[in-house]
Amino acid sequence: MPAKPRASLRRVLLLSIVGASVGAVVITALVTVGLTRIGAQSRVVSALQAEASNVADVASGLPCADASRPALLARQLGARARFVPDGSLRPLSQVTQTSGRASILGRDVYFASVETTICGRSGRLFVFTPVRDAPVLPAGFGARLLLAGLIALGGSSLIAYALSRRMARPLNELAEAARGFNVPAAPNDADPLEVAELKESFAAMVTDLRDARDREKAFLLSISHELRTPLTAIRGYSEALADGTAKRPRQAGEVMLGESKRLERLVQDLLDLGRIEAGEFSIDVRPVDLADVAASAVDALRPMAKEQDVALVLDAPEPAMVRTDPDRVHQMIANLVENAMRVTPAKRSVHVEVADRCVRVRDEGPGLDAQDLSHAFERFYLWRRYRGDRPVGTGLGLAIVGELARRLDVKMEIDSDGTNGTTFEMRF
């Protein structure tokens, strides 16, 4: 089933605002009509009162020859006016109100009356109209209400159109930038606060994604090269052994073993780094003595240090209690010590110091340049920087340390003058 096309934000805003405006106009019209109907009686009675005063003025000027004949007087005053002399027994004489609504002779009417004297006879002059004939709404009210509604609806539609364009334009710009993976234009003074913040956040996100993509490309290139080197060596010696051209089979086997171990270490580092970055590893935080963890890591690496003729010196005179994950800290210290041993010349030392909630690993190697200090924990940075100039590992050991430090909230600091060793400090 094909997906239903989505409505644009501009259209949704336009229809929403116009719909709300139509609803507001309709509700206003209904309320206005209701209030007008409620005031219908007072308007009709007020009109009848004015008419009664006018008729009384006219009646006072009528000839008095027939003043004693109410029927003739009624014909002269009109069908909607009646003069009731004082003391009359006619039904209208029983009405005590001066105006309002009443039932007279079975007819529901609005009426108004005034005291007057006609041809020397005092009484009340009534003017009335049947309720069913009284206008509920003023003349032309419907047309004026419709015109006002159309004007309001037209104005709100124009405002909605302009507002929808203004709101949709920056989002369209962001969508266009996203399709091209480009940094959007900087916010301008006309942009609302939320739109400006969205543009700034989107620009930062695009910049970060570009940097991540560039790092990923460099990472893949580095991995490809690092994998190709041991695989090429293993393949070459394997082919030599297979076709019988290897002059020193034992040496070929040792080279293949060393390259396979290197390859195994690279794959393991990649798996560790991938799990750390994906958050697929557990953290068991508990009270830990950093001196014990450092001693365990140093003891595990003493055989390797002996092979490289490098001395491991542990300086942990007293306990240093912190709350952290001992296994992850052990991994961090081991990576730092192994990295230090790699760059330390034979007959020299690697120092591990534990004091004041800190672990410091100091080598006696050639050191790092100042420009390297802020990039040392990036994947393959030092590997690319010093490959061929000094011994290097897989290029991932310090990256793993950096990721673990971030997850364990450990502050990492590096100190090196570029000539006399490097010190890595872990501050808990």
Buried (B, 14 or more C-beta within 10 A) or exposed (E): EEEEEEEEBBEEBBEEBBEEBBEBBEEBBEEBBEEBEEEBBEBBBEBBBEBBBEBBEEBEEBEEEBBEEBEBBEEBBEEBBBBBBEEBEEEBBEBEEBBBBBEBEEEEBBBBBBEBBBBEBEBBBBBBBEBEEBEEBEEEBEEEBEEBBEEBBEEBBEEBBEBBEBBBBBBEBBEEBEEEEEBBEEBEEEBEEEBBEBBEEBBEEBEEEEEEEEBEEBBEEBBEBBBEBBEEBBEBBEEBBEEEEBEEEEEBEEBBEEBBEBBEBBEEBBEBBEEBBEEEBEEEEEEBBBBBBBBBBBEBBEEBBEEBEBBBEBEBEEEBEBEBBBBBBBBBBBBBBBBBBBBBEEEBBBBBBBBEEBBBBBBBBBBBEEEBBEEBBBBBBBBBBBBEEEBBBBBBBBBBBBBBBBBBEBEBEBBBEBEEBBBBBBEB
